[in-house]
Amino acid sequence: MTEWRIAVAMTGGSGAIYGVRLVDALCAAGYEVHFMISNPARRVLRYENGIDLGEGRFELDRLFAKPESVVYHAPDAVEAAPASGSSGIEAVVVCPCSTGTLGRIAHGYSTGLIERAADVALKEGRRLVLVPRETPLSLIHLENMATIVRAGGIILPACPGFYHRPQSVDDLVDFIVGKILRRLGIDAPEFPVWETPDDYEGEE
């Protein structure tokens, strides 16, 4: 397994559980995760998941299963490792990615560490995966997404499928997390993939 350092950022879009589950999955796979969370994302996490991290630094073991594999960076710490192209961080994932954050990344407007980390990934030709969870989408949203893709980034909307016959919210979350891991080139056999049904008879 390639030993990667991966940066994961959570911003203020709905779907905080996607980001938490992604970090846990990466840590379980043996990766070092450089974690950033915006202040709006903290509020979403409190509202959606009942987890109150406060406004300053927090104990990682309150959020992740393997906190020893996570390095926390404050969102205004522009001197932190994810802000440098020489830090050895090989991929950046923003999950969930608010449309405001997406727009700033698309136009190279960095207000803090999260946008800067994404900007560095693009300029260094590394993987950048943005996971928006918004609907419906305006023309502005779509054009910003197209700009990201043209620049080399990946737009992976949090749109879970149902062909794996999910039985719980966790199943839906894992569907998206598995998609993210595979886009990062990480083997994720425990996450849902398409399998031809046993009763499939083919076209007549």
N, C-alpha and C positions, 0 to 999 in steps of 0.2 A: 504494500500500500504506500502510495506517495504521501510523505508527511507534509501536509499543508497546514498553513495557518490561515484560517478563514474568518473574515469579518462579517458579523451579522448585526444589522441595525433594525430597531423597531421604531416606527413613527406613528403618527396619530390616527391612522386609518383603523376602521373596525377590523377585528380578527386578530387580536393580540395573541390568542392561543396558538396561531400558526407560528409566530416567532419563537415562543417558548418551546414548542414541540420541536422546531427545527434545531435550536441550540442543543436540546437534549439528544436528538438523533445524531448530530455531528460529534458531540462528546462521546456518545456510546460507541461511535465508529473509530474513536481514537484521535480525533482532530483537536487542535488548540483553537478555541474560538475567541476572537476579540469582539466584545459585545458593547454596543452603544444603544441607548434608549433615550428618545426625546422626552421632554416634559409632557407634551400632549399624549404620548404613548403611555406614560405612567398613569395618566388620568383614565385613559381607555382601559388599561389593565385593571385598575381599581373598579371601574364600573362594570366591565364585562366578566371579570374573573374573581372579583373580591380580594385582589392582592394589592395591598397598599405599600408601596416602596418609599413613600415620602418624596421629598424634592431634592435631596442631596445624594451622597453615596449610600449604598445599601449592601446588606449581606447577600451574597450570591446564593447561599444555601437556602434562602427563602424562596428562590425562584427556580433553581435548576437542580437536577438529580446528581450531577457531577460538577459542583462548583469549582473544584480544583483544576478543571480543564478550561475554565472561562477567565478571561482577562477583561475587566470592566474599564471602559473609558467614558468619562463625562462628555456630553454632547458638545461642550464648548472647548474641549481640550484639543485644539488644533495642532498641538505639538506631539500628539500621541501617534503610535505606530501606524494606524490606518491612514494617516494623512501623508505618509511618505511612500514614494515609489520604490525605495530601497529597503523597506521593512521586512520583506519576505512574505507578506500577505498575498496569497495567490488568487483570492476571489472575494467578492463583496456581495452580500445579499441584503436587500432592504425588504423586510417582511414583518408586518404589512407595510406597504409603501403608500402614504397618503398622496393624493393627486397634487397637493401643494409641493411636497418633496419631489415628486416626479417632475413637475414643471421646472423647479429650480435646477435639478440635475440636467434636464434636457437643454437648459440655456446657460450652463456653466456658472450658475449663481450660487456660490457656497456661503451659507450663513453660519456654518459650524462644521463639526467633524463629520457628520453623516454625509452631507453633500460633498465635502472634500474627499472622503474615502471613495465615493462613487466616481468622482471626477478623476481621481488617481487611477482607479481600475480601468477607465476608458482610455486615458492617455498612455497607460502602460500596455494596453492590449490584453488585459486580463478579464476573466469572467466577471460580469456584473449582471445580477439577476434582480429585477424589481418585481415585487408581488403586490400589485394594486388589488383592492377589494372595493370596487365602486360600481354603481349602476344606477341609472343609465349613464352613458359616457357622452360628454359634449364633444363638439368638433375640436375644441382646445385640448381636451384630454387625449383624443386620438392623434392629433398632430404632434403633441409632446411625446407620445409613445412611439410614433413613427420616427421622430428625431432620435430617440434613444436607440432604436433598432438600427438605424442608418449609421450611428456612431459605434456600433458593435455590441451594444447591450442586449439583454434578453428581457422581454416582457412576459411574465408568467402570471396571469390573473388568477386570483383565488376562486376558481370556478370548479368545484369538485364534480367528478362524474358519478354515475350511479350504476355503471355496468358491473362493478364488483359487489353489488348488492349490500350496501352499508347497513349496519345494524345499530349504529350509534353516531353521535357527533364526533367522537374520536376517530371513527372510521373515515369520516369526511375530511377531517383535519389531516390524517395520515395520507390520504390520497394526494393532497397538495404537497405535503412535505416530501413524499416519495418522488414527485415530479421535480421538485427543486434539487434534491440530491442527485437525481440522474442527469439533470442539466449541468451539474457541477462535475460530472464524471465519476460519481461515487456509487459504488455498488450498493443497492438497497433492496435485497431480496425479501425483507420482511414487510415491505410496503406494496400496496396493490399494483398489479400490472394486468394488462388485458390477457385473458386466456380464452381460447375458443371453447364455448360451452360444450359439455358432453353430448347434449342432444342436438348439436348443430348438424344438419344434413346437407349443407351446401346448396348451391343454386340448382333449380330444376332446369 
